[in-house]
């Protein structure tokens, strides 16, 4: 019979003292906080942070500067 890791841990926890349980809890909290801090933001999240402070016709100005015609389609 195969036991899952979670079940094995639950059985082991029953035999621990209160102090040992506190140590286990601290370790779990540390693992969770490490996991949360190591998650890298997605590309979309990073792109959403970009803010461009430019005039409304900025792309038209750039096109004109580079000699491209801009039509009003």
N, C-alpha and C positions, 0 to 999 in steps of 0.2 A: 504494500500500500504506500503510495506516494503522498507526502504531506507538502502543502505549500509553505513557502518561507514565512508568510504571514501567520499561519497556524502554529508553526514551530516557535516563532517569536512570542506569540500569545501564551503558549505553554510555559516557556522559559520565564516570562514576566511574572507568572504566578508564584514562582519560588524566590523572588527577589525581596529584599528588605525595602522599607520606605525610602531610605537613603539611596539605595541602589536604583530604585525607580526614579528618584529625582535626577540622578546622574543620567539615566537613559533618556529622560524627558529633555534634559539640557542638550544632549547629543542630537536628539531628533530636531529640536528647535534650531540648532546650529546647521544641521544638514539642510533644513528647509530654507533658512535665510541665505545660505550659500547658493542654493539652487535659484532663488529669486534674484540674486545679484549677478549671477553669471549668465542669465538669459540675455541674449543679444537682441536689441530691438529690431524689428523687421525693417526691410528697406522702405516699405510704404510708410511706416511710422516716422522714419527719418526724413523721408521726402515731404511729409506733411508739416514738418517743422520749418521748411524753407519758406521764407517770405521775401518777396521782391518788391522793393520800394521804387517804382518807376512810373513815368507818365502813362496814361491810358493808351497812347499811340506808340509806345516804345518799340514794338516789333516793326511798325511802319517806318519809324525813324532809322532803325538799324538797316532795314532793307534798302532804304534810300541811300544811306551812307555807303553801302556796298554795291550800289549801282543796279539794284534790282527794282523792277517795276512792281508795284503792288496794286492789284485790281480790287475793286469792291464787289466781290462775288457773293 
